[in-house]
């Protein structure tokens, strides 16, 4: 077996697959730059680490299940003036995740709540955090199915393996009594243990409208707003504005 194939095979046995896949190109680059053996060794390690980091980010992006790839640099703060770029930028050191704090974006449909939530989630993944996105309706269905199987606690613990959970459109549809119980179990498990990003079209004072019962709404709201940052968004819907200008 040629020496090059032997070396490549050894790298694969060590699971340095990124080096193994591009070893020929890396050798040519090193020869062209006339670098030392030590510099070449460092170049190999840096390349492997860089590729592993990129692969990790791509893997976690797929696992996050974002419905769309919304980026913060695409958000138009000149149109949505009820929140500033500085306010969002201050979140990107992710101390709110480290401190198990929540973010709540409140406002009418179409003002950019979901865009901001996904944008922050994207940045969190790039910084090494594990994120999971779900609509409130999807979460309710996930928890209901788990409860029917007698696996509610197990499912919640699986969700809590993520550092940040994004729940979109909470409050758009009323909930059944069992759904309310399941949601309380989920929120209670997250409380001071995991960070949530919530988007909702209802002010907390009106949450009893879709929980139907204050004795359920109050403890859920209490756990969500404790250690949380609230953002009230207003203005016209982006979608309606785009349709009107078309």
N, C-alpha and C positions, 0 to 999 in steps of 0.2 A: 504494500500500500504506500503510495507517495506520501512524503513527509507532511505536505500541506493537508491532506485528508486525515492523517493521523492526528495532527494538531487540532483540526476542526472537530474531530470526533471527541477528543479530550475535553474541549470547551463545552461540547454538548453534554458530556457526562457530568460536568460540573454545573449544568443548567445555565451556562453563559451563552444562551442561544442567540442573543443579539450580536455578540462578537462573532460567533460561529457563522452566522448568516452573511456577514459583511467583512470577514477577515481579509479577503483579498483586497478590497477597496481600502481598508484601513492600512494595510501594509504599503500599498502604492502611495497613499497620502503621506505616510511616515517617511518613505524613501525620498519622495519629492521635497519634503521639508527638511531633510537631512537632520532629523532630531536624534537625541541620545536614546540609549536603551531605556533609561529611567523615564524620559519624557514619553516614549512609546508605551511603556507600561501604564503610565498615568492616563494616556489617551484611551487605551483600551478600557480601563476601569470607568473613566468618565462617560464613555460612549455607552457602556452597559447600563450604568446607573440612569443616564438620561433616557434611554429607550425604555427601561423598566418603568420609570416615572410616567412617561407618555402612555405606555400601555395600561398602567394603573388608572390614569385619568380617563382614558377611553372606556375601560371596563366599568368604572364607577358611573360614568355618564350613561352607559347603557342600562345599568342597574337602577339608576335614578328614575327611569321611565318618564322623563319629561315629554309632554305631548308635543311641544315645539321647542326648537333651539333658540330661545330668546336670550339676547346678550344685553348687558347693561349699557354698553357703548352704542346700542341701537335705540335706547330709550330717549324720547324727545322731551327733555326737561323744559324747553322753551314753550312747549304747548301745555304740558302738565306742570303748572306753576305752583300747585299746592304742596309740592315736595321738591326739595332741591338736590342737586347732584352731590353737594357736600354732605347732606344728611345720609344719603345712601353710602357715600364713600367712607364715612366714619364707621359703618358696619363691617367693612371689609378687612378689619384686623381680626374679626371673628371672635372677639372676646365674649360676644353674646352667646356663642356656642359653648365656649369653654366655661362660662358662668351659668350655663343651662337656662338662659333667658329666652323669651319668645319675642317674635315680631308679629304684629297684627296690622294688616293693611285694610282699612275700612273705607268704603266708598261705593257709589253706584256702578252698575255694569259699564264696562268699556273704558274705564279711566286709567288702566295700566297696572292694576293690582297684580294680576297673574304674571305679567311681563317682569315686574320688579321681583316677585317671589322666585321665578325661574332664574332670572339674572343673578340674584344673590346666591341661589343654589349652585349655579354653574361655577361661580367664583369660589365657593366653598369646596367644591370637588377639586378644583385646580390647586387649592391649598392643602389638600390631603384629607378632607373630611368625607364621610359617607352620607349620602343624601337620598331620600326617597320622596317622590312626588305622588300625590293621589288627590283626586277630587273628593269632596265630602261624600258624595253619593257612592263612589267606588269604595271608600273606606267603610261606609255603613254596610255595604254588601259583603265586603271582606270579613268584617266582624260578625255579621249575622250568620254567614256560612260557617265560620269557625265555632260560633256558639251552638249552632245546630249539631255540629259534630262533637261537641264537648271539648273543643280545642281552643277556646277563647284566650285563655291565659298563655298558651303556647304561641298562638298567632301574635298576640301583643308583644311577647318577649322577642319574637322574630323581628317585628317592626322596630323594636327598641335597639336592635343591633346597629341601626343607623345613628349617626351623630345629630342629624337634622332631618325633621320630617315636615314636609310642606302639605298643608291641607287647603285645597282650593275650593272656593265657592261654598263655604260653610254658611248655612242659613237660608239658602235659596228654596229648599223644600222642607216641609214639616217632617217630623220623625215619629215613628211608632214608639210605644212605651219600651219595647225591648231594645230598639235602636238607641234610645236615650240611655238606657242602662249600659249598653255596650260602649257607647261613646264616653260615658262617665268613667268606665273602667279603663279605657284607653288613655284619656286625659289625666286621670289620677296616676296611672303608671308612669306617664311622661313627666309629671310634676316634679321639678327640681332634679330630674335625672336626665332628660333629653330636651333639646330645644325644638320648638315648633315655629313654623311660619304659617299664619292663618290669613286667608283673604276672605272677606265677608262683605255683603252689601247692607248689613244691618248693624246699627249701633248696639252696644251691649245692653242698653236699656230696653231694647225691643227683642232680646233673644228669647224671652218667654213665649213669643209668638210662634216660633217653630219648635220649641221644646215643650210647649203646651203647659208645662208645670214649672212654677217658680222654684219648687224644692229640688228640681233637677237643674234648671238653668243657672241658679245662683252658685252652687258649688262648682259647676263647670267653668262659668265665667270667672269666679274667684281664682281658680287655679291657672286660668289662661292669662289673666291680666297681672297676677302677682309676678314680679320679676319680668316685666315685659316692656317693650317699646311700642307705642301706638302711633300709627300714621293715618291721618284723616285726609283722604284724597277727594277732590271734587272736580267740577268742570264737565264739559260735554264728552260724550262717548267718542273714542277714536274711530270706532267702526262706523258710527253714524256720520261723523265728520267726513271720513274718507268716501262714504257712499254719496254724500251730498255734493262733494267736490268732483265726483266722477262724471 
